[in-house]
Amino acid sequence: MTTAATGLNRKVLIDRYLQNRQRSQHLFDLVRPEAYYSRPITLRNPIVFYEGHLPAFAVNTLVKKALGRPGVDERLERLFARGIDPEDEASASRSQRSEWPSRDEVRRFADACDDLILDALANGAIDQPGHALLNEGEAVYTILEHEAMHQETMLYMWHQMPYEHKHAATEDGDAGGIPPSPERVTVAPGRATLGARRGEIPFGWDNEFPSVIVEVPAFAIDVANVTNEQFMDFVEAGGYQQPQWWTPAAYSWLRQEHVEHPRFWTRRNGTWKWRGMFDEIDLPRAWPVYVSQAEAAAYARWTGARLPSEAEYHRAAFGDPSGHERQYPWGDAAPAASHGLFDFASWNPVVVGQHPAGASAWGVHDLMGNGWEWTSTEFAPFDGFRAMASYPEYSADFFDGEHFVMKGASPATAAMLLRRSFRNWFRPNYPYVYATFRCVTPIGSSR
């Protein structure tokens, strides 16, 4: 059951699509009916949008644009076509729609979309050499990875919902274990290959191409991500009230939004708690701290360090002393549970450094899994960038100097996204994503 052109396995693609849809349905089933039209994060659309957006995007991209077939419902396909990425809540409020369909209507629409997609995957000409959207099945991989990425978006949105708006599941995340010593290791100078050559990988988003080789000077990097306990020192030292650690824009955000600690923390009766998906627990001090890029950069400055660049992340994650570059931090073997916490393995992170099999050649832990890694690199195209036909606005709309690159993966990152060239990005004051960080210093400087 393959296409004639390059042998795309239709059964594998159908299975992936169905697995995606089943996981998405499970996530929507966690939402109680009374919360269906709520906005857990004011900078994002209400929940109803996402249940319609995922199938609408698939139909708009593969069925209509790529294959030239009719869709299901033009009105709903336009309504659910695209999400938002506003700069602030005022901008988000201007993007609100006054009326949304009923949940039954959305689900009927989604079922009809699924039928069209499954027929296209089983019988359509989904791999057409030279076709702008279907060369090597581009549009198919686009819809598959798009849904997987949105599943993580939905999870961190659900994380912000009041507990009474969700059907409770068992809270997880092991707070036990001993983290590695808070030390840095030296990464020798060498090259880092960012991105990928066209044709080198089965699929990549347009911002992953073409590859760029960067010479990286020596630096020292934290063996483990900064933990809640380490970040607590910054909070208790008044770091959120001291403007010298923040950029002017970041400090303005703190004051405007009354930010005084990480979003995933809360204070109850004088005790710090972790805001889990389904319950609050005592703050696990050895878990990685989840913060915005602005908070991460401020902490790094406070310690006399800085965030790694995208190239430094690559060198620490994929390079080795011999000059070879690996596919993954641990080597070239396919990702497995022993390598890190990813692929929806947990609602929460775990103690840093608990997957030694996933360490890089330099002995750096958790570079892929347990939390995305903030960098200091603005999200920008590589030289030779070309927008992809199946989703031309995917990257280009965000090359604005207002977003920063993240690398790695979180507990809620799908396995299909675990590749060296994959790049994620957010605004520096976006505090909701499962993102952590580590610090670097030039060789010869102290902490």
Rosetta blueprint (number, residue, H / E / L):
1 M L
2 T E
3 T L
4 A L
5 A L
6 T L
7 G L
8 L L
9 N E
10 R H
11 K H
12 V H
13 L H
14 I H
15 D H
16 R H
17 Y H
18 L H
19 Q H
20 N H
21 R H
22 Q H
23 R H
24 S H
25 Q H
26 H H
27 L H
28 F H
29 D H
30 L L
31 V E
32 R L
33 P H
34 E H
35 A H
36 Y L
37 Y L
38 S L
39 R L
40 P L
41 I L
42 T L
43 L L
44 R L
45 N L
46 P L
47 I H
48 V H
49 F H
50 Y H
51 E H
52 G H
53 H H
54 L H
55 P H
56 A H
57 F H
58 A H
59 V H
60 N H
61 T H
62 L H
63 V H
64 K H
65 K H
66 A H
67 L L
68 G L
69 R L
70 P L
71 G L
72 V L
73 D L
74 E H
75 R H
76 L H
77 E H
78 R H
79 L H
80 F L
81 A L
82 R L
83 G L
84 I L
85 D L
86 P L
87 E L
88 D L
89 E H
90 A H
91 S H
92 A H
93 S H
94 R H
95 S L
96 Q L
97 R L
98 S L
99 E L
100 W L
101 P L
102 S L
103 R H
104 D H
105 E H
106 V H
107 R H
108 R H
109 F H
110 A H
111 D H
112 A H
113 C H
114 D H
115 D H
116 L H
117 I H
118 L H
119 D H
120 A H
121 L H
122 A H
123 N H
124 G L
125 A L
126 I L
127 D L
128 Q L
129 P L
130 G L
131 H L
132 A L
133 L L
134 L L
135 N H
136 E H
137 G H
138 E H
139 A H
140 V H
141 Y H
142 T H
143 I H
144 L H
145 E H
146 H H
147 E H
148 A H
149 M H
150 H H
151 Q H
152 E H
153 T H
154 M H
155 L H
156 Y H
157 M H
158 W H
159 H H
160 Q L
161 M L
162 P L
163 Y H
164 E H
165 H H
166 K E
167 H L
168 A L
169 A L
170 T L
171 E L
172 D L
173 G L
174 D L
175 A L
176 G L
177 G L
178 I L
179 P L
180 P L
181 S L
182 P L
183 E L
184 R E
185 V E
186 T E
187 V E
188 A L
189 P L
190 G E
191 R E
192 A E
193 T E
194 L E
195 G L
196 A L
197 R L
198 R L
199 G L
200 E L
201 I L
202 P L
203 F L
204 G L
205 W L
206 D H
207 N H
208 E H
209 F L
210 P L
211 S L
212 V E
213 I E
214 V E
215 E E
216 V E
217 P L
218 A L
219 F E
220 A E
221 I E
222 D E
223 V L
224 A L
225 N L
226 V L
227 T E
228 N H
229 E H
230 Q H
231 F H
232 M H
233 D H
234 F H
235 V H
236 E H
237 A L
238 G L
239 G H
240 Y H
241 Q H
242 Q L
243 P H
244 Q H
245 W H
246 W L
247 T L
248 P H
249 A H
250 A H
251 Y H
252 S H
253 W H
254 L H
255 R H
256 Q H
257 E H
258 H L
259 V L
260 E L
261 H L
262 P L
263 R L
264 F L
265 W E
266 T E
267 R E
268 R E
269 N L
270 G L
271 T E
272 W E
273 K E
274 W E
275 R E
276 G L
277 M L
278 F L
279 D L
280 E E
281 I E
282 D E
283 L L
284 P L
285 R L
286 A L
287 W L
288 P E
289 V L
290 Y L
291 V L
292 S L
293 Q H
294 A H
295 E H
296 A H
297 A H
298 A H
299 Y H
300 A H
301 R H
302 W H
303 T L
304 G L
305 A L
306 R E
307 L L
308 P L
309 S L
310 E H
311 A H
312 E H
313 Y H
314 H H
315 R H
316 A H
317 A H
318 F H
319 G E
320 D L
321 P L
322 S L
323 G L
324 H L
325 E E
326 R L
327 Q L
328 Y E
329 P L
330 W L
331 G E
332 D L
333 A L
334 A L
335 P L
336 A L
337 A H
338 S H
339 H H
340 G L
341 L L
342 F L
343 D L
344 F L
345 A L
346 S L
347 W L
348 N L
349 P L
350 V L
351 V L
352 V L
353 G L
354 Q L
355 H L
356 P H
357 A H
358 G H
359 A L
360 S L
361 A L
362 W L
363 G L
364 V L
365 H L
366 D L
367 L L
368 M L
369 G L
370 N L
371 G E
372 W E
373 E E
374 W E
375 T E
376 S E
377 T E
378 E E
379 F L
380 A L
381 P L
382 F L
383 D L
384 G L
385 F L
386 R L
387 A L
388 M L
389 A L
390 S L
391 Y L
392 P L
393 E H
394 Y H
395 S H
396 A H
397 D L
398 F L
399 F L
400 D L
401 G L
402 E L
403 H L
404 F E
405 V E
406 M E
407 K E
408 G E
409 A E
410 S L
411 P L
412 A L
413 T L
414 A L
415 A H
416 M H
417 L H
418 L L
419 R L
420 R L
421 S L
422 F L
423 R L
424 N E
425 W E
426 F E
427 R L
428 P L
429 N L
430 Y L
431 P L
432 Y L
433 V L
434 Y L
435 A E
436 T E
437 F L
438 R L
439 C L
440 V E
441 T E
442 P E
443 I L
444 G L
445 S L
446 S L
447 R L
